[in-house]
Amino acid sequence: LAACAGPAARQRTPLQAAPAVDLPRFMGTWHVIAHVPYFFEKGKVATRDEYRLREDGRIDNDFVFKKRFGEEDQRWRGISTVVPGSGGARWKVQFVWPFSTELVVLHVDQDYQGAALATPDRKLAWVFGRAPTMDPVRYDALVGRLAQQGVDTAQLQLVPQLPPER
């Protein structure tokens, strides 16, 4: 039993990226419906990622957010580079030089209206949608995609996208 509890037994298989991502279709605005947040994302509302394909093949990657509803958008500008041979599904993302991280597109719905993404270590994950709200069936399916890949979906937090109705 001791041998089974060793490091080899705890290693996970690598994330299975989407077989291919049509980058021109993936570009545009993606609202962050839910995420396993890291320090910079915590407490933000109306968050979204805006992607623009550059002539050099890299991607302008803007993280747009508000600290509170009613405030102006704030923007962090980043650059993403598609990992060669990944079919467009693995990106190196850099917001602050010299730090970067890898992002894996695990799944994109056929209509490119929903997507599930994670970091290779599965510590961070996102459910993206083209609109600020998402149908519960689509959301549950995307969360299921994350769970199938070993992401702890109990850590997912919904991101408020619209101000509360009064």
N, C-alpha and C positions, 0 to 999 in steps of 0.2 A: 504494500500500500504506500509506503514511503516513496518508492520510485514513481508511482503514479501521480504523486502530489508535487513532483519536481517541476522545474521551469518548462521542460518540453511539454508536459501535460497541460500547462496553462497557456501556451502559445496559441494564438488564434490564427486561422487562415487569413491571408490578406483580404481586404475589402474587394468585392467584385464590382468593378466600375460598370456603368452602362456600356453596352457593346459599342455604341457610337453616339456621339452628340453632334447634331447638326448645328454648328456654331452660329451661323447667321440666324437661324430660328431661335437659338437660345438667347441671343442678344436682346437688350431692352430691359424693361423694369420687372423685377421679381420682388414681391412683397414677402417679408419674413413672417409667415403665419405662426410658426413655432420654432423654438431653438433650444439647444442646450447651451446657454450663454457663457461667454467668457467675460472677463472683467469689463471690457469696453462696451459690451452690449447690454449689460445689466441695467434695468430701470428705464431703458429707452422705449419710446412709443413710435408708431407709424414708421417702422424701419423698413428699408428696402435696399436692394442692391440694383444698381444700374450698370449694365454692361454695354460696351461699344467696342466692336472689332476694329483694330487699327490696321493701317496699311502694312505695317511691319509684322503682322500676324499676332502681336500681343493684344491684350484686352484691357481697355480702360475699365477699371472696376471701382465704382464709387459706392460707398456705404453711406446712405442718407437716413437721417433720424431726427427725432425731436426729443428733448428732455422731458417736455410736457406738451400736452395738446394746447393749441393756441399760440405756441411759439413758432418762430421761423425754423425751417429745415436747417440742419447742420450737415456737413458733408466731409467725409474722409476720402481722399483720393488715393487709389491704389492702382497697381499694374499687375495683371496676371499673365502668366506665360503657360501655354499648353505644353504639357509634358509630351515629348516626341513618342510616337507609337501608341498613344493612349486612346486614339479615336476621338480626341477632344474631351474625354471624360476625366482627365486628371490635370489639375492646374497648380502651378506654383504661384501663390498670392503674396504680394508684398505691399504693405501700407507704410511701413517705417523701415528705411534702410538701416542696417543690413539684415533685418529680420524678415523671414518669410515662412510660410507654412504651405503644406500641400492640402488641396481640397479635392475631394472625389465626388463626382456626380454619379450617384448610385442608380438613379432612375429618373427618367423624364417621361411624363405621360405622352402618349402618342400625339395628342393635340397641343403639346408644349404649353399647357396651362397649369401644370403642377410638377414639382421636382423634389427629390430627396437627396441631400448631400451630407457628407461627413468628412472629418479628418481621418487619416489612416489609423490613428490610435483609438478611434471611436469615442473620444472624450467630448468632441463637439459635433453637433449635428443641426441640420436645418430642414424645415419643410417650407418650400417656396411656392407661391401662387402668383399668377398674373394679376389678380384682383386683390383688394384688401381683405376680402372675406373668401372663405372656401366652403364648398359643400361638404358636410360631414362624411359622406361616403368616400369622397376623394381623399379627404384628410386622413381618415382611418386607413385607407389603402396605402398612402405614403408612409404613415407611421409604421404600418406592417412591413413595408420594404426596409425601413431602418432596423426594425426588430430582427428581421431575417438575417441581417448582416451583423448582429451582435451589439447594436447600439442599445444602451440602457434608456429605453424610451420613457421610463418613469421620470427621468430627469428633464424631459421636454417641458418647456413653458410656452404657453400661448403669448403672442406679442399683441398688445392692444394696437389695432390699426386705425380704429375710428373712435372719436370722442364719445363718451357715454351720452345717451339720449337724456334730455332733461324733461 
